[in-house]
Amino acid sequence: MGMAGLAGTFTATEHRLANGLRVVLSEDHIDPVAAVCLWYDVGSRHEVPGRTGLAHLFEHLMFQGSANVHGNQHFEFVQSAGGSLNGTTSFERTNYFETMPAHQVELALWLEADRMGGLLQALTEESLDNQRDVVKNERRQRYDNVPYGTAWERLVAMAFPAGHPYHHMPIGSMEDLDATTLADCQEFFRTYYAPNNAVLTVVGDIDPEQTLAWIEKYFGTIPAHDGKPTPADGTLPPVIGGELRETVYEDVPSRSLMAAYRLPVDGTREADAADLALTVLGEGESSRLNTRLVRHDELAVYAGFGIMRLAGAPSVALLDVKASGEARNEDVDAAVNEELARFAAEGPTAAELERAQAQIERGWLDRMATVGGRADELCRYAVLFGDASLAFTALDRVLEVTAEEVRAVAAERLLPDNRAVLVYELSDEDSDDDTDGDDTDTTDQNDRGDSNADDAEGQAA
């Protein structure tokens, strides 16, 4: 089904309960399943210094029981009903989602309402200590003790200066996790886990009238909370104004060059143009960087360039090149800069632009074709941009972008003086010279795009 067909097939209706909860319903009877998705407008950008990691800690605590759901029962109820579920945390939001057989939608709604309205009744010092240890262990396993594990955190800390709300990752620091008290958690929950700070979407084989009645029944009595502070301003100049560089000597599989470039804020035509530029340059076998670095010059075994879209701060372009054999990072760097300069001068060819638009279309279709993906997109546009229906027209906007706009954003942003660079050299080359980075280090650098900012858990494991 083509884009126009898909966008035309699905519609959404928006509602608002008296307590401020925004509700988006999208009916689709193709399969007997439905997705329930909740986005809370809280992420690591809302945290205060000294208490980083609270947003992500809550993503764990939300699966530890609430007023009428004890221990691990949220998982048990959903899975025994034939559903699947999870939650993720990013800089900008925390989300929770279930995909259920259609006749079990009421159960998912009841479960989400029970923890929105009654989590604090079950939150104890013991459950906090337990999940604090789980998160600290996750930090060790995913960030501190794996090759390149702290790369993304180091880059973020360079690209967003100290004091900026995006300077730290959602995982938080060990010290802050240790310092977090039960009172901190109670205050955080009351402030951010309020119905008027959330969007609930239900997508799939539903009766909208019945679904809205259930939502009113289970969520309608949860009181609103009006004390949410305005998040710190995330605006920054368009370019960093000079290259920032750190070298890390570590026992890693290969030398590596990684970089973060400041890009236009999400929700703008310029961000879509940047997405297209990065797709041409670094997405897939036929991309310019892969062709030059991996296939032609044989300087690298992997070369990728992707976008992390951010709505409250500049988006970020993530460059990740793993050098091959004896190849030097200096040569990799020179080749990258040469390719970016050529692209900034010439822009994409007509064929490249068409292929990039097709790649982005395929990703959009994949997300919109599942009830869970569509529910998540509707939440995203409602929370970050105030209008869920923008999800249905997102692709139209990408397809309108011209080759000249793509070239222009590359010329403005993909410059040596607009990047934070992280170079990994092998530890036996200079074991004395360690990095000057800070101790708050993080992420799965092989993930690209939005997933870099998400700590997707899989708590059942």
C-alpha positions as CSV (number, residue, x, y, z in Angstrom):
1,M,0.0,0.0,0.0
2,G,1.5,3.4,-1.0
3,M,1.9,6.3,1.3
4,A,-1.2,8.1,0.2
5,G,-3.2,5.0,0.6
6,L,-1.9,4.4,4.1
7,A,-2.4,7.9,5.3
8,G,-5.9,8.0,3.8
9,T,-6.8,4.7,5.3
10,F,-6.2,5.6,9.0
11,T,-7.7,8.4,10.9
12,A,-7.4,9.4,14.5
13,T,-9.8,11.2,16.9
14,E,-8.5,13.3,19.8
15,H,-10.2,13.7,23.2
16,R,-9.3,15.3,26.5
17,L,-10.6,14.1,29.9
18,A,-11.5,16.6,32.6
19,N,-8.2,15.9,34.4
20,G,-6.2,16.9,31.3
21,L,-5.3,13.4,29.9
22,R,-5.1,13.6,26.1
23,V,-6.5,10.6,24.4
24,V,-6.0,9.6,20.7
25,L,-8.0,6.7,19.2
26,S,-7.3,5.2,15.8
27,E,-9.6,2.4,14.6
28,D,-8.2,-0.4,12.3
29,H,-9.9,-3.7,11.9
30,I,-7.3,-5.5,9.7
31,D,-6.1,-7.7,12.6
32,P,-7.8,-8.6,15.9
33,V,-5.1,-6.7,17.9
34,A,-4.8,-3.3,19.5
35,A,-2.0,-1.3,21.0
36,V,-2.1,0.9,24.1
37,C,0.6,3.5,24.3
38,L,1.3,6.1,27.0
39,W,3.8,8.9,26.6
40,Y,4.6,10.9,29.7
41,D,6.2,14.3,29.0
42,V,9.2,13.6,31.1
43,G,12.8,12.5,30.2
44,S,16.3,13.2,31.3
45,R,16.0,16.8,30.2
46,H,13.6,17.4,33.0
47,E,16.0,16.3,35.7
48,V,17.9,18.6,38.0
49,P,21.7,18.4,38.7
50,G,22.5,15.9,41.4
51,R,19.4,13.8,40.6
52,T,20.1,12.5,37.1
53,G,18.7,9.1,36.1
54,L,15.3,9.6,37.9
55,A,13.3,9.4,34.6
56,H,14.9,6.1,33.7
57,L,14.7,4.8,37.2
58,F,10.9,5.4,37.1
59,E,10.7,3.4,33.9
60,H,11.8,0.4,36.1
61,L,9.7,1.3,39.1
62,M,6.6,1.4,37.0
63,F,6.9,-2.4,36.5
64,Q,7.3,-3.1,40.2
65,G,3.7,-2.9,41.3
66,S,1.0,-0.3,42.0
67,A,-2.2,-0.1,44.1
68,N,-3.9,-3.2,42.9
69,V,-1.0,-4.9,40.9
70,H,1.7,-6.5,43.0
71,G,5.3,-7.3,42.3
72,N,5.8,-8.5,38.7
73,Q,2.0,-8.9,38.0
74,H,1.9,-6.2,35.3
75,F,4.1,-8.5,33.1
76,E,2.2,-11.6,34.2
77,F,-1.2,-10.2,33.4
78,V,-0.3,-8.9,30.0
79,Q,1.7,-12.0,28.9
80,S,-0.8,-14.5,30.1
81,A,-3.4,-12.6,28.1
82,G,-1.3,-13.1,25.0
83,G,0.1,-9.6,24.9
84,S,3.5,-8.0,24.8
85,L,4.8,-4.9,26.6
86,N,7.8,-2.7,27.4
87,G,8.9,0.9,28.2
88,T,11.7,3.2,27.2
89,T,13.2,6.4,28.4
90,S,14.8,9.2,26.3
91,F,16.0,12.7,26.8
92,E,12.5,14.0,26.1
93,R,9.9,11.5,27.2
94,T,9.1,8.1,28.9
95,N,6.8,5.7,27.2
96,Y,5.0,2.5,28.1
97,F,3.2,0.2,25.7
98,E,1.2,-3.0,25.4
99,T,0.0,-4.8,22.2
100,M,-2.9,-7.0,23.1
101,P,-5.5,-9.3,21.5
102,A,-8.4,-6.9,20.8
103,H,-10.6,-8.4,23.5
104,Q,-8.0,-7.7,26.1
105,V,-7.7,-3.9,25.6
106,E,-9.6,-3.2,28.8
107,L,-7.0,-5.1,30.8
108,A,-4.2,-3.0,29.4
109,L,-6.1,0.2,30.1
110,W,-6.8,-0.8,33.7
111,L,-3.1,-1.8,34.3
112,E,-1.9,1.6,33.0
113,A,-4.4,3.5,35.0
114,D,-3.6,1.6,38.2
115,R,0.1,2.6,38.0
116,M,-0.6,6.2,36.9
117,G,-3.1,6.6,39.8
118,G,-1.6,4.2,42.4
119,L,2.1,3.7,42.0
120,L,3.0,5.5,45.2
121,Q,0.9,3.2,47.2
122,A,3.3,0.4,46.3
123,L,6.6,2.3,46.2
124,T,8.7,1.4,49.2
125,E,12.3,1.8,50.2
126,E,12.8,-1.9,49.4
127,S,11.5,-1.6,45.8
128,L,13.5,1.6,45.3
129,D,16.7,-0.1,46.5
130,N,16.0,-3.1,44.3
131,Q,15.5,-1.2,41.1
132,R,18.3,1.2,41.9
133,D,20.6,-1.8,41.9
134,V,19.1,-3.1,38.7
135,V,19.8,0.2,36.9
136,K,23.3,0.4,38.2
137,N,23.9,-3.1,37.0
138,E,22.4,-2.1,33.6
139,R,24.8,0.8,33.5
140,R,27.8,-1.6,34.1
141,Q,26.6,-4.1,31.5
142,R,25.6,-1.8,28.7
143,Y,27.9,1.2,29.1
144,D,30.9,0.9,31.5
145,N,32.1,-2.6,30.7
146,V,31.6,-3.0,26.9
147,P,33.7,-1.8,24.0
148,Y,32.8,1.8,22.9
149,G,30.1,1.6,25.7
150,T,30.7,5.1,26.9
151,A,31.1,6.7,23.5
152,W,27.7,8.1,23.0
153,E,27.7,9.6,26.5
154,R,31.0,11.3,26.0
155,L,29.8,12.7,22.6
156,V,26.6,14.0,24.1
157,A,28.5,15.7,27.0
158,M,30.7,17.5,24.5
159,A,28.0,18.4,22.0
160,F,25.7,19.8,24.7
161,P,27.8,21.9,27.1
162,A,27.8,21.6,30.9
163,G,24.5,22.9,32.4
164,H,22.5,22.1,29.2
165,P,19.5,19.9,29.9
166,Y,20.7,17.3,27.3
167,H,24.3,17.2,28.7
168,H,23.7,14.0,30.6
169,M,22.3,10.7,29.4
170,P,19.0,9.1,30.6
171,I,21.0,6.3,32.4
172,G,22.2,8.8,35.0
173,S,25.4,8.6,37.1
174,M,26.1,6.1,39.8
175,E,26.5,8.9,42.4
176,D,23.1,10.4,41.6
177,L,21.4,7.0,41.7
178,D,22.9,6.3,45.1
179,A,21.8,9.8,46.4
180,T,18.2,9.4,45.2
181,T,15.8,9.1,48.1
182,L,12.2,7.8,48.4
183,A,11.1,11.3,48.9
184,D,12.8,12.4,45.7
185,C,10.9,9.6,43.9
186,Q,7.6,10.5,45.4
187,E,8.0,14.1,44.4
188,F,9.1,13.2,40.9
189,F,6.2,10.9,40.4
190,R,3.6,13.4,41.6
191,T,5.0,16.1,39.3
192,Y,5.4,14.2,36.1
193,Y,3.2,11.1,36.2
194,A,0.0,13.1,36.2
195,P,-2.8,12.7,33.6
196,N,-2.4,16.2,32.3
197,N,1.3,15.4,31.5
198,A,0.5,12.4,29.4
199,V,-0.9,11.2,26.1
200,L,-2.7,7.9,25.8
201,T,-3.2,6.3,22.3
202,V,-5.2,3.2,21.5
203,V,-4.8,1.9,18.0
204,G,-6.3,-1.2,16.3
205,D,-9.4,-3.4,16.4
206,I,-11.3,-1.2,18.9
207,D,-14.8,0.2,19.3
208,P,-13.9,3.9,19.9
209,E,-17.0,4.6,22.0
210,Q,-16.5,1.7,24.3
211,T,-12.7,2.3,24.5
212,L,-13.3,6.0,25.5
213,A,-15.8,4.8,28.1
214,W,-13.2,2.5,29.7
215,I,-10.6,5.3,29.6
216,E,-13.0,7.6,31.4
217,K,-13.8,4.9,33.9
218,Y,-10.2,4.0,34.8
219,F,-8.3,7.3,34.3
220,G,-11.0,9.9,34.8
221,T,-10.8,9.9,38.6
222,I,-7.0,10.4,38.7
223,P,-6.3,14.0,39.9
224,A,-4.4,16.4,37.7
225,H,-1.2,18.0,39.0
226,D,-0.3,21.6,38.2
227,G,3.2,22.0,39.7
228,K,5.3,20.9,36.7
229,P,8.3,23.2,36.3
230,T,9.2,24.5,32.8
231,P,12.1,22.4,31.5
232,A,15.4,24.2,31.1
233,D,15.9,25.9,27.8
234,G,17.6,23.6,25.3
235,T,18.3,26.2,22.5
236,L,21.9,26.5,21.3
237,P,23.6,28.3,18.4
238,P,23.3,26.4,15.1
239,V,27.0,25.4,15.1
240,I,29.4,24.6,17.9
241,G,31.9,27.1,16.5
242,G,35.0,25.0,16.7
243,E,35.8,21.3,16.7
244,L,35.8,19.5,20.1
245,R,37.9,16.4,20.3
246,E,38.7,13.7,22.8
247,T,40.9,10.7,22.4
248,V,40.3,7.5,24.3
249,Y,42.9,4.7,24.6
250,E,41.0,1.5,25.3
251,D,41.1,-2.2,24.6
252,V,38.6,-2.1,21.8
253,P,38.2,-4.4,18.7
254,S,39.3,-1.7,16.3
255,R,40.3,2.0,16.1
256,S,37.2,4.1,15.7
257,L,36.2,7.6,14.8
258,M,32.8,8.9,16.1
259,A,31.4,12.3,15.9
260,A,28.3,14.3,16.8
261,Y,27.2,17.3,14.7
262,R,24.5,19.8,15.7
263,L,21.5,19.7,13.4
264,P,18.2,21.6,13.1
265,V,15.5,21.0,15.8
266,D,13.0,18.2,15.0
267,G,9.6,19.2,13.5
268,T,11.2,21.5,11.0
269,R,11.7,21.2,7.2
270,E,15.4,21.6,7.8
271,A,15.5,18.5,10.1
272,D,13.8,16.5,7.3
273,A,16.5,17.8,4.9
274,A,19.2,16.8,7.3
275,D,17.7,13.3,7.6
276,L,17.8,13.0,3.8
277,A,21.4,14.2,3.7
278,L,22.5,11.7,6.3
279,T,20.6,8.9,4.6
280,V,22.5,9.6,1.3
281,L,25.8,9.9,3.2
282,G,25.6,7.1,5.7
283,E,22.7,4.7,5.5
284,G,23.2,1.4,3.8
285,E,25.6,-0.3,1.4
286,S,25.2,2.3,-1.4
287,S,25.7,5.3,0.9
288,R,28.6,7.7,0.0
289,L,30.6,7.0,3.2
290,N,30.3,3.3,2.9
291,T,31.2,3.4,-0.8
292,R,34.3,5.5,-0.1
293,L,35.6,4.2,3.2
294,V,34.6,0.6,3.2
295,R,34.4,-0.5,-0.5
296,H,36.8,1.9,-2.3
297,D,39.6,3.0,0.1
298,E,39.2,-0.1,2.5
299,L,39.9,2.2,5.4
300,A,36.9,0.9,7.4
301,V,34.8,-2.1,8.1
302,Y,31.8,0.0,9.0
303,A,30.7,3.5,8.2
304,G,27.3,4.9,9.3
305,F,25.8,8.3,9.6
306,G,22.3,8.8,11.2
307,I,20.1,11.4,12.8
308,M,18.9,11.5,16.4
309,R,15.9,13.8,16.2
310,L,15.3,16.1,19.2
311,A,12.5,18.5,19.7
312,G,13.7,20.5,22.6
313,A,17.3,21.0,21.5
314,P,19.3,20.7,18.3
315,S,19.0,17.3,16.7
316,V,22.3,15.4,16.4
317,A,24.0,13.7,13.5
318,L,25.9,10.6,14.7
319,L,28.9,9.5,12.7
320,D,30.3,6.0,13.5
321,V,33.3,4.6,11.6
322,K,35.2,1.5,12.6
323,A,38.6,1.5,11.1
324,S,39.9,-1.6,9.3
325,G,43.2,-3.4,10.1
326,E,46.1,-1.0,10.3
327,A,44.1,2.0,8.9
328,R,44.7,5.2,10.9
329,N,42.0,7.4,12.2
330,E,43.7,10.4,10.6
331,D,43.1,8.9,7.2
332,V,39.5,8.0,8.0
333,D,38.9,11.6,9.2
334,A,40.4,13.1,6.1
335,A,38.3,10.9,3.8
336,V,35.1,11.8,5.8
337,N,35.8,15.5,5.6
338,E,36.5,15.3,1.9
339,E,33.2,13.4,1.3
340,L,31.2,15.9,3.4
341,A,32.8,18.9,1.6
342,R,32.0,17.4,-1.8
343,F,28.4,16.7,-0.7
344,A,28.0,20.3,0.7
345,A,29.2,21.6,-2.7
346,E,27.2,19.4,-5.0
347,G,24.3,18.0,-3.0
348,P,22.7,14.7,-3.8
349,T,22.1,13.5,-7.3
350,A,18.4,13.1,-8.4
351,A,18.9,9.3,-8.1
352,E,20.4,9.6,-4.6
353,L,17.6,11.9,-3.3
354,E,14.9,9.5,-4.7
355,R,16.6,6.5,-3.1
356,A,16.9,8.3,0.3
357,Q,13.3,9.4,0.2
358,A,12.3,5.7,-0.6
359,Q,14.4,4.5,2.4
360,I,12.7,7.0,4.7
361,E,9.3,6.0,3.2
362,R,10.0,2.4,3.9
363,G,10.9,3.1,7.6
364,W,7.7,5.2,7.9
365,L,5.6,2.5,6.4
366,D,7.1,-0.1,8.7
367,R,6.2,2.0,11.7
368,M,2.7,2.9,10.6
369,A,1.9,-0.7,9.4
370,T,1.8,-2.1,13.0
371,V,-0.7,-1.0,15.6
372,G,2.2,-0.5,18.1
373,G,4.3,1.6,15.7
374,R,1.3,3.8,14.8
375,A,0.3,4.2,18.5
376,D,3.9,5.3,19.3
377,E,4.0,7.8,16.4
378,L,0.7,9.3,17.4
379,C,1.9,9.8,20.9
380,R,5.2,11.3,19.7
381,Y,3.5,14.0,17.6
382,A,0.9,14.7,20.3
383,V,3.5,15.1,23.1
384,L,6.3,16.8,21.2
385,F,4.4,18.9,18.6
386,G,0.9,19.2,20.0
387,D,-0.9,17.4,17.1
388,A,-1.1,13.7,16.8
389,S,-2.4,13.9,13.2
390,L,1.0,15.1,12.1
391,A,2.1,11.5,12.2
392,F,-0.1,10.7,9.1
393,T,1.5,13.5,7.0
394,A,5.1,13.2,8.2
395,L,6.2,11.4,5.0
396,D,4.5,14.0,2.8
397,R,6.8,16.6,4.3
398,V,10.0,14.6,3.6
399,L,9.0,14.0,0.0
400,E,8.6,17.7,-0.6
401,V,12.2,18.5,0.3
402,T,14.4,19.5,-2.6
403,A,17.9,18.5,-3.5
404,E,19.0,22.1,-2.9
405,E,17.6,22.1,0.6
406,V,19.5,18.9,1.3
407,R,22.7,20.4,0.0
408,A,22.2,23.6,2.0
409,V,21.7,22.0,5.3
410,A,24.8,19.9,4.8
411,A,26.8,23.0,3.8
412,E,25.6,24.8,7.0
413,R,25.9,21.9,9.5
414,L,28.2,19.1,8.4
415,L,31.4,21.1,9.0
416,P,34.5,20.4,11.0
417,D,33.8,23.3,13.3
418,N,30.3,22.0,14.2
419,R,31.3,18.6,15.6
420,A,32.4,16.8,18.7
421,V,34.8,14.1,17.8
422,L,35.6,11.0,19.8
423,V,38.6,9.0,18.6
424,Y,39.3,5.5,19.9
425,E,42.9,4.3,19.7
426,L,44.1,0.9,20.8
427,S,45.2,0.8,24.5
428,D,48.6,-0.8,23.8
429,E,49.6,2.2,21.6
430,D,49.7,4.5,24.6
431,S,48.5,3.0,27.8
432,D,49.6,6.0,29.9
433,D,47.5,8.6,28.1
434,D,43.9,8.1,29.1
435,T,41.0,10.2,28.1
436,D,40.1,13.5,29.8
437,G,36.4,12.6,29.7
438,D,34.2,12.6,32.7
439,D,33.0,9.6,34.6
440,T,29.4,9.7,33.4
441,D,29.8,7.5,30.4
442,T,27.3,5.6,28.2
443,T,25.7,3.8,25.2
444,D,25.3,1.2,22.5
445,Q,27.1,3.1,19.8
446,N,26.1,0.5,17.2
447,D,22.5,1.6,17.6
448,R,21.8,4.7,15.5
449,G,19.0,7.2,15.3
450,D,16.4,7.6,18.0
451,S,17.4,4.4,19.8
452,N,20.6,6.0,21.0
453,A,18.7,8.1,23.5
454,D,16.4,5.3,24.6
455,D,17.1,2.9,27.3
456,A,14.8,0.1,26.1
457,E,14.6,-2.3,28.9
458,G,12.9,-5.6,28.4
459,Q,12.3,-5.8,32.2
460,A,11.0,-9.4,31.9
461,A,14.5,-10.6,31.3
